[in-house]
Amino acid sequence: MKTTGPGIFDNDVAQGVRAEFNASVAEGLSVFAAAERILAKPIDFLKETDRDQIFLALAALQLEHGLIQPKVKKNALTIIILGDELERWEASAPESYEARKKVLQDLRERLTATLG
């Protein structure tokens, strides 16, 4: 996975998810159906880091549309709360680590503020 910054979409996996999600919505699929199309792919065989990026990206995208699937929310919150995603940033410069921490905390706050 190529990472260019601390943002949710600052890696190639999340960018691919966003492109496919937006294309699916543009085709007329609902926000939930667009996510299901992505999740229907065999993500169990991906590296755990890629799987995490998929759920974080889907959560952010669904929040942008004002809807969140319970399983997307649960997986994204679990990823954030367990801290594995942030641990991957510990070897980064302190500014990068703190920036990623803030991004994940912001996503967590937005997720916990929503129903679903």
C-alpha positions in Angstrom: 0.0 0.0 0.0 1.4 3.4 -1.0 0.7 6.1 1.5 1.1 9.8 0.7 -0.2 11.4 4.0 -2.2 10.9 7.1 -5.7 11.4 5.7 -8.2 8.6 5.2 -7.8 8.8 1.4 -4.1 9.4 1.4 -3.3 5.8 0.2 -3.9 3.9 -2.9 -6.3 1.4 -1.4 -8.6 4.1 -0.1 -8.4 6.0 -3.3 -9.4 2.9 -5.2 -12.3 2.4 -2.8 -13.4 6.0 -3.3 -13.2 5.8 -7.1 -15.2 2.5 -7.2 -17.8 3.8 -4.6 -18.4 7.0 -6.5 -18.6 5.3 -9.8 -21.2 2.9 -8.3 -23.3 5.7 -6.9 -23.1 7.5 -10.3 -24.4 4.4 -11.9 -27.5 4.7 -9.7 -26.6 2.3 -6.9 -27.5 3.3 -3.3 -24.8 4.2 -0.8 -25.3 0.7 0.8 -25.3 -1.1 -2.5 -22.1 0.7 -3.6 -20.4 -0.4 -0.4 -21.7 -4.0 -0.8 -20.3 -4.1 -4.2 -16.8 -3.4 -2.8 -17.3 -5.7 0.2 -18.4 -8.5 -2.1 -14.8 -8.8 -3.2 -12.7 -11.4 -1.3 -11.2 -8.9 1.2 -10.4 -11.7 3.6 -7.5 -12.6 1.4 -6.1 -9.0 1.4 -3.4 -7.9 3.8 -4.9 -6.7 7.1 -3.8 -3.2 6.4 -5.7 -3.1 3.1 -8.8 -4.5 4.8 -8.6 -1.8 7.4 -8.2 0.9 4.7 -11.3 -0.4 2.9 -13.5 -0.1 6.0 -12.1 3.3 7.0 -12.7 4.6 3.5 -16.2 3.2 3.3 -17.1 4.7 6.7 -15.9 8.1 5.6 -17.7 7.8 2.3 -20.9 6.7 3.8 -20.7 9.5 6.4 -20.3 12.0 3.5 -23.7 10.7 2.2 -25.3 10.9 5.7 -25.8 7.1 5.9 -23.8 4.4 7.6 -24.2 0.7 7.5 -24.0 -1.0 10.9 -21.3 -3.4 9.8 -19.2 -0.7 8.2 -19.5 1.4 11.3 -18.7 -1.5 13.6 -15.6 -2.5 11.6 -14.3 1.0 11.3 -14.8 1.7 15.0 -13.1 -1.6 15.9 -10.1 -0.7 13.7 -9.8 2.7 15.4 -10.4 1.5 19.0 -8.0 -1.5 18.8 -5.3 0.9 17.6 -3.5 -1.4 15.1 -4.0 1.2 12.4 -2.4 3.9 14.4 0.5 1.6 15.6 1.6 1.3 11.9 2.3 5.1 12.1 4.6 4.9 15.2 7.7 4.7 13.1 6.7 7.8 11.3 7.8 11.3 12.2 5.9 12.5 15.3 4.0 15.1 13.3 2.7 12.4 10.9 1.8 10.1 13.8 -0.1 12.9 15.5 -1.8 13.9 12.3 -3.0 10.4 11.7 -4.2 10.1 15.3 -6.3 13.2 14.8 -7.8 11.9 11.5 -8.8 8.7 13.2 -10.1 10.4 16.3 -12.2 12.7 14.1 -13.6 9.7 12.2 -14.4 8.0 15.4 -16.2 11.0 16.8 -18.3 11.3 13.6 -19.1 7.6 13.7 -20.2 7.6 17.3 -22.4 10.6 16.7 -24.4 8.7 14.1 -27.2 6.2 14.4 -26.8 2.8 12.7 
